[in-house]
Amino acid sequence: MEMLRPSLYQSLDEAKAEIRLLKIDPLETAFELVTVSLNDAPGYAALSYVWGTPTDQESVIIQGQHVQIGRNLASALVRLRRPVDIQDDHSLGAQTFRRSVRSSVERILPFRTHERHPALYLWVDALCINQQDLEERAWQVQLMGRIYSSAQVVYCWIGPTDYSLAFNSLKKVAHEVRRQSRSQGVDTDKCEFQPRSLWRHPSLCMTTDLSGYFPSNKAWTSIWKLLDEAYWRRVWIFQELVLARRAILIGPSDATLSWIDFDAATVSLFPLGQRLIRGQKQKPFFISSMVWLKLTRIRPSVAAVLVRSGRELLELRATGHQTDYITQLEWEVSSFAQVFAATDPRDYIYGLLGITQLPISPNYNGDERTVSSLYVDYFDGWLKAARIGSANLSILPLSFLSIAGAGRMLAAKKRGDLGPKNTFFVGVTGKYPYVISMTRSLFVWGFQLERITYVADNLATDVIDVNVKKFLSFVNGFLARHSIYISRITPLQAIWRLMLQKPPRHANEEMAQCLQALMGLEAIYQPVLQEPKQLTEISATLDPEALLNAFPDADLWQYFREAQSWNGTSDFSDIIQLQYLNRHTRCFESESGYLGMSYMGIAEGDYLCVFCGYDQTAVVRQSNAGHYYYVATSYVLDIDTQSLIERGKIEPQWFELR
């Protein structure tokens, strides 16, 4: 976004907690910036949105000056010139927000508003903060907690895609969840959606889209696309949702969806999908088989689940009692940033200060040294908090460290028995991690397991056919080098399990989905690839008998017929594109043949390690000076850490991580 000219900004008084608001008058084409003090309790709305690509811009007029802003923001401002009907928001009642804002703002602002077309006063970070003034930017970031929690409503711009169908469909689901909540006498957050209630909503039961190769349902398809929007993956947006007293999802149409409805619907749907996968629910006769199958593939809204945890912290803090538990919870919530994305690596910490209130002050001056120092301070604070009281914090949030300077990482997950069992650290004393600020180093005790010898080619492109080619090249090489995997499963089954990152007892259906997607690659990409041999070799491996031998515990027959005729029009393409072949992860193989996946920055010659106080394998790179650079957390399939240590007679050591 083009930075606004200094003449548009008057200095803000930090002592008075002053902010700027963007005045949107429906009868005027230009916008105005006005200054108010949060201490005066002004009435205003705040906008939550994705900044978008810096080169994708439009021009707007602010106080007579043409200003370039992001196209996504420009679209949001066009929508907000029209009143937003929030009568479906059960926290507000049947009223429009614009009137309430008008009355409260007019108490402190000397502006006349049109009676029938009142102005809206909106706080939007890109315009209301002087982005060129790094000092102002820093202290305004510290005010974010007050700004979003004081706003009478936060508008969540999910556009520019029109999700009217998804909004209306989720309202129906939320309505049924509340109906169940009343009948069962329990809170809505403890309700699991009951599919039998769909009989009142035929549009959610029937096959309504016959345009693709596989029949579909337009409503559920729209819901899944909404849940997959980039909006939910931004760290700043997570904070904005936690802080909002009232949040309303909006798009280019007049349709809206309250956060209350979104939360009730999406959180209640996930356990239903899990029960369906396990066969614990009987399909009602009025629901089509296609819709029933789609319901099994519902994924949880990570944003909604984590927002609940963030709000729990705010509620506990509001009691006025500062306990060790609250202190640890503040640091734990700060680590939620690792599942989101931010452009500036400092924002993984700064972007949640409005919630966590960590003893860290934003500083946007300087270079990567400033970033490094910030993370040293962060880890120092984490280690101190981990030793308070019952020490419920994990000792090392190392997966969070990999976002410093990286911007994207493979988040550590709870993977049951797939992670290393670090029993060899039990009883270890005197090896608590510590920080040396002068060298910006974190010292941890651990084992250097073995070197990474093969890595899938690095991709400097988003072009999917190139991704496919590189991935299949690695797969073919792995299959050629091994007749059996280290854990006594077939190499092909090892590839599937790596892609799924789940124990096989939970992965039958998803194995089948991967099968369908991989088989479809030949039909889609062979015409555009110069070396289709790799695809042909993979396809030759995928005959029914071989697959049943590779997956003895999986019932693949019900999926195999449609897999053979898969043409790329179904949702299965997303599995390959988004989860397994995306440009943020790389497959690798270690010296002894272990198969793994990690962040794109890994390279041949890096080391797999395990650290005391951290339950995932890590990837580090040794420098010529002897210290190590932390590269990323990693997922290594069926790794037997104890055996590696004993067989290689590996001794523990201190690692200096920078």
Buried (B, 14 or more C-beta within 10 A) or exposed (E): BEEBEEEBBEEBEEEEBBBBBBBBBBEBEEBBBBBBBBEEEBBBBBBBBBBBEEEEBBEBEBBEEEBBBBBBBBBBBBBBBBBBBBEBBEEBEEEBBBEBBBEBBBEEBEEEBEEEBBBBBBBBBBBBBBBEBEEBBBBBBBBBBBBBBBBBBBBBBBBBEBBBBBBBBBBBBBBBBBBBBEEEEEEBEEBBBBBEBBEEBEBBBBBBBEEEEBBBBBBBBBBBBBBEBEBBBBBBBBBBBBBBEBBBBBBBBEBBBBBBBBBBBBBBBBBBBBBBBEEEBEBBEEBBEBBBEBBBBBEBBBBBEBBEBBBEBBEBBEEEEEEEBBBBBBBBBBBBBBBBBBEEBBBBBBBBBBBBBBEBEBBBEEEEEEBBBBBBBBBBBBBEBBEBEEEEBBBBBBBBBBBBEBBBBBBBBEEEEBBBEBEBBEEEEEBBBEBEEEEBBBBBBBBBBBEBBBBBEEBEEEEBBBBBBBBBBBBBBBBEEBEEBBBEBBBBBBBBBBBBBBEBEEBBBBBBBBBBBBBBBBBBBBEEBEEBEBBEBBBEBBEEEEBBEBBEEBEBEEBBEBBEEBEBEBBBBEBBBEBBBBBBBBBBBBBBBBBBBBBBBBBEEBBBBBBBBBBBBBBBBBEEEEBBBBBBBBBBBBBBBBEBBEEBEBEBEEBBBB
